[in-house]
């Protein structure tokens, strides 16, 4: 190989490296964008989980109220308190 062929091969490889550097840069920016989007979605998920937990507590309280009211109604129906004046 003469020096011109070596120079041509070197220039080709240099071009390949520059193209790969551009691709890596684009991928890095894309990864940063995806990371920011994931952080936003994680924050949204955390808010929804907190809201879901609040709703679960509310449902638990309402179930307790319904259960106590049902027991009260059953007790009044089956064992009515008779008050004679």
Secondary structure as UniProt FT lines:
FT   HELIX           3..78
//
